[in-house]
Amino acid sequence: MILAIDIGNTNIVVGCIDEEKTYFIERVSTDRSKTELEYAIVIKNVLDIFKISPKELEGGIVCSVVPQITHIVKLAAEKILEKDVMVLGPGIKTGMNILMDNPAQVGSDLIADAVGAIGEYEPPMIIFDMGTATTVCVVDGKKNYIGGMILPGVRTSLDALTARAAQLSGIDLEAPKRVIGKNTIECMKSGIVYSNAALIDGVILRMEEELGEKATVIATGGLAKSIVPYCKEEVILNDDLLLKGLLRVYLKNR
């Protein structure tokens, strides 16, 4: 069993996983002001909640889109595990060809998603990761990472809407019973949930047209479960896809 950590702009995903199962997945707030010790306390508290001793963990791996705190979190994890912790980045073997203009610019979270998907599903694949941003990565039929898309995330769009419109108050992401809203709150909920579901459907159709074949579509990330049930296209929800990818990378570089 290993400790896997995904540092995102809004949340840090912490989980323990091995080749048999995922033991837990939790999210804590990303805080650029926290020290190494403070993050170590957070990690230790999460492990304690799930009654997992650091001695049960053979190692750890981190991926991050927040470079300012990547090394801090790595050191924090090493303080708890008393072992070296791997960071997914240049020089780490993934077993996947990245056919991009500049492979080094591809986010490590996207690489982890793609590696996790390759281990579980038939290519070609379209993978949606719905967090602060909604990212889409595409793996072709030969298991090459060939590109994708980045767009504003669901919550980011909602926050922008409520911040800019004085009469619109904050809402949750629970879908209304109807698409055609009958009051302001219903209209906002319908707009954010059903428009993002329709966005996913539309992106799938256009990407499959460009690929020239049907693709396996997977969605992950903290907001996926709020949107995917309302999609018309077939989309597989996989909450621990990224952690599975981190495990595969860890085992390949162990």
C-alpha positions in Angstrom: 0.0 0.0 0.0 1.2 3.5 -0.9 0.3 7.1 0.0 -0.8 9.0 -3.1 -1.2 12.7 -3.1 -2.6 14.9 -5.9 -2.1 18.7 -5.3 -4.7 20.7 -7.1 -5.4 24.5 -7.1 -8.4 24.2 -4.7 -8.0 20.8 -3.0 -5.3 18.3 -2.2 -6.5 14.7 -2.7 -4.9 12.2 -0.3 -5.4 8.5 -0.6 -4.0 5.1 0.2 -4.0 2.5 -2.5 -2.5 -0.8 -3.6 -3.0 -3.2 -6.5 -6.1 -4.8 -4.8 -8.1 -1.7 -3.7 -8.3 1.9 -2.8 -8.5 2.2 1.0 -9.7 5.8 1.1 -9.8 9.1 -0.8 -10.1 12.4 1.1 -9.8 16.1 0.1 -8.2 18.9 2.1 -7.9 22.5 1.1 -4.9 23.7 -0.8 -3.2 26.4 1.3 0.0 28.0 -0.2 0.8 29.5 3.2 1.1 26.2 5.1 4.5 25.0 6.2 6.0 21.5 5.9 5.1 20.7 9.5 1.5 21.8 9.0 1.0 19.6 6.0 2.7 16.8 7.8 0.1 17.2 10.6 -2.7 17.1 8.0 -1.4 13.9 6.4 -0.9 12.3 9.8 -4.5 13.2 10.9 -6.0 11.8 7.7 -4.1 8.5 8.2 -5.2 8.4 11.8 -8.8 8.8 10.9 -8.6 5.7 8.7 -6.5 3.8 11.3 -3.6 3.4 8.9 -0.1 3.4 10.4 2.7 5.0 8.3 4.6 1.8 8.9 2.0 0.0 6.7 3.0 2.2 3.7 5.9 1.1 1.5 6.2 4.6 0.0 4.5 7.5 -1.5 4.0 9.5 -4.7 2.9 13.1 -5.4 1.6 14.8 -8.5 1.0 18.6 -8.5 -0.2 21.5 -10.5 0.8 24.0 -7.8 4.6 24.2 -8.0 4.9 26.5 -5.1 4.0 23.8 -2.6 5.0 20.6 -4.4 8.3 20.3 -2.5 6.7 21.3 0.8 4.1 18.5 0.6 6.8 16.0 -0.6 8.9 16.8 2.5 5.8 16.7 4.7 4.9 13.2 3.4 8.5 12.0 3.9 8.4 13.3 7.5 5.4 11.0 8.2 6.5 8.0 6.1 10.2 8.2 7.0 10.8 7.2 3.3 11.6 8.9 0.1 8.5 10.1 -1.8 8.4 10.2 -5.6 7.2 13.2 -7.5 5.6 12.6 -10.9 7.5 14.8 -13.4 10.4 14.9 -15.8 12.6 11.8 -15.5 9.8 9.6 -14.2 8.8 6.6 -16.4 5.1 6.5 -17.3 5.1 3.8 -20.0 3.1 6.2 -22.3 4.2 8.2 -25.3 3.1 11.8 -25.0 2.6 13.2 -28.6 2.4 16.9 -27.7 4.3 19.9 -29.0 6.0 20.2 -25.6 5.5 17.0 -23.5 7.1 18.7 -20.5 4.2 21.2 -20.3 1.5 18.5 -19.9 0.2 18.6 -16.3 1.2 15.7 -14.1 -2.4 15.2 -13.1 -3.4 14.6 -16.7 -0.6 12.1 -17.1 -1.7 10.3 -14.0 -5.3 10.2 -15.3 -4.3 8.8 -18.6 -2.0 6.2 -17.1 -4.8 5.1 -14.8 -7.3 4.9 -17.6 -4.9 2.9 -19.8 -4.6 0.3 -17.0 -8.4 -0.2 -16.8 -10.1 0.6 -20.1 -9.9 0.0 -23.9 -8.5 2.8 -26.0 -9.1 5.2 -27.6 -10.2 7.1 -24.5 -11.5 10.6 -23.6 -10.9 11.4 -19.9 -12.6 14.3 -18.1 -11.2 15.5 -14.8 -13.6 18.0 -13.2 -11.9 20.2 -10.6 -11.0 23.9 -10.5 -10.6 23.6 -14.2 -12.3 20.9 -16.3 -9.5 19.1 -18.2 -9.9 16.7 -21.0 -7.2 14.3 -22.2 -7.3 12.0 -25.2 -5.5 8.7 -25.6 -5.5 7.2 -29.1 -6.0 3.5 -30.1 -2.3 2.9 -29.7 -2.3 4.2 -26.1 -0.5 7.4 -27.0 -1.4 10.7 -25.2 -2.3 12.9 -28.1 -3.8 16.1 -26.6 -6.9 17.5 -25.0 -8.7 20.5 -23.8 -8.8 22.9 -20.8 -11.9 24.9 -19.8 -13.2 26.7 -16.7 -14.4 24.3 -14.0 -18.0 23.9 -12.9 -17.5 25.7 -9.6 -15.2 28.3 -11.1 -17.9 29.2 -13.6 -20.6 29.3 -10.9 -18.4 31.5 -8.7 -17.7 33.9 -11.6 -21.5 34.1 -12.3 -22.5 34.9 -8.7 -19.6 37.4 -8.2 -20.5 39.4 -11.3 -24.3 39.4 -11.0 -25.6 41.3 -8.0 -29.0 39.7 -7.9 -27.7 36.1 -8.1 -26.8 34.5 -4.8 -24.7 31.4 -4.2 -26.2 28.0 -4.9 -25.3 24.4 -4.5 -24.8 22.0 -7.4 -27.9 19.9 -6.9 -29.7 19.6 -10.2 -33.3 21.0 -10.4 -36.2 18.7 -11.4 -36.6 20.4 -14.7 -34.3 22.0 -17.3 -36.6 25.0 -17.8 -36.3 26.8 -14.5 -39.3 28.5 -13.0 -37.4 30.8 -10.6 -34.0 32.4 -10.3 -32.4 29.6 -8.2 -33.8 26.9 -10.5 -32.6 28.7 -13.6 -29.1 29.0 -12.1 -29.0 25.4 -11.1 -30.3 24.2 -14.4 -27.8 26.5 -16.2 -24.7 25.2 -14.3 -25.6 21.5 -14.2 -27.3 20.9 -17.5 -25.1 23.2 -19.6 -22.0 21.4 -18.3 -23.6 18.0 -19.0 -24.4 19.2 -22.5 -20.8 20.5 -22.8 -19.4 17.1 -22.0 -21.8 15.5 -24.6 -20.8 18.0 -27.2 -17.0 17.6 -26.6 -17.3 13.8 -26.8 -19.1 14.0 -30.2 -16.5 16.4 -31.6 -13.5 14.5 -30.3 -14.9 11.2 -31.6 -15.4 12.8 -35.0 -11.8 14.0 -35.0 -10.6 10.6 -33.8 -12.7 8.9 -36.5 -14.0 6.2 -34.0 -16.0 5.8 -30.8 -14.0 6.2 -27.6 -14.3 5.0 -24.0 -15.2 8.1 -22.0 -14.3 8.3 -18.3 -14.9 11.2 -15.8 -13.1 11.8 -12.5 -12.5 14.7 -10.1 -14.5 16.1 -7.2 -17.3 17.6 -9.3 -17.8 14.8 -11.8 -20.5 13.1 -9.8 -22.6 16.3 -9.8 -22.7 16.6 -13.6 -22.1 13.2 -15.3 -25.5 11.6 -14.3 -27.2 14.2 -16.5 -25.1 13.5 -19.7 -26.8 11.9 -22.7 -23.5 10.2 -23.8 -22.2 7.1 -22.0 -19.6 8.3 -19.4 -18.0 6.1 -16.8 -17.5 7.6 -13.4 -14.2 6.7 -11.7 -13.4 8.7 -8.6 -10.0 7.1 -7.9 -8.7 7.1 -11.5 -5.9 9.5 -10.8 -4.7 7.5 -7.7 -4.7 4.3 -9.8 -2.5 6.1 -12.3 -0.1 7.3 -9.5 0.1 3.7 -8.2 1.0 2.4 -11.7 3.7 5.1 -12.1 5.0 4.3 -8.6 5.3 0.6 -9.4 7.0 1.3 -12.7 9.7 3.5 -11.0 10.0 1.6 -7.7 
